[in-house]
Amino acid sequence: MAEQEGQVIVVENVDSWNDHFQKGKDSNKLVVVDFTASWCGPCRFISPIFADLAKKMPHVIFLKVDVDELSSVAEKWSIEAMPTFLFLKEGELVEKVVGADKDKLILTVEKHAAPVTVA
């Protein structure tokens, strides 16, 4: 799958997860991970909002992980409910949003996506 800025990257295997995780860590970009499941109604509700954020914020890396396909990754990050959004900077968890809360998701992305300015 071709990677482009401004889109949600669907992570389909552990190698791909490790690759994208490392890229985010090395780039100092905010990485927002949507832990989702195909059977999850609230996940389907929030998915287009997540995709819209990705279009509006090409300087942020947006990843989507299906917990049934990548259970080892979900377990590593202690994902217990879907959807769960993790906000990572330099490989570290800076915030977590659980549930399909559109406003909270948008506010949290905006809060962490602000570029760090060095005086």
Residue, then its C-alpha position, 0 to 999 in steps of 0.5 A: m500500500a502506498e503511503q501518503e501524508g494526510q491519510v489513515i494508514v491501516v496497519e495489518n501486521v506486526d512488522s508494519w506496526n514496528d516500522h510505523f512506530q519507529k518512523g513516528k519515534d524518529s520523526n518526532k511527529l505525533v502518532v495517533v493510533d486508532f485501536t478498532a474492531s470490525w464488529c464495533g459499532p462506535c468504531r464505525f461511527i468515529s472512523p470517518i471523523f478520524a479519516d477527516l482529521a488525517k486529511k486536515m493534519p498531514h503533519v500527524i501520523f494516523l494509524k489504524v490497528d484492528v485488535d482482532e488482527l493484531s492482538s499482540v500489539a493491542e495487548k502490549w498497549s493494554i487496550e481493553a475497549m474499542p475504540t481506543f486512541l493512543f497519542l504517542k510522541e517519541g515512542e511514549l504514550v502522552e494521552k489515551v482517549v477511550g470511546a467514540d467521543k468526537d469532540k474529545l478526539i479532535l481536542t486531544v489531536e489538536k492539543h498534541a499536534a501543535p508544533v513545539t516552538v523553540a525560542 
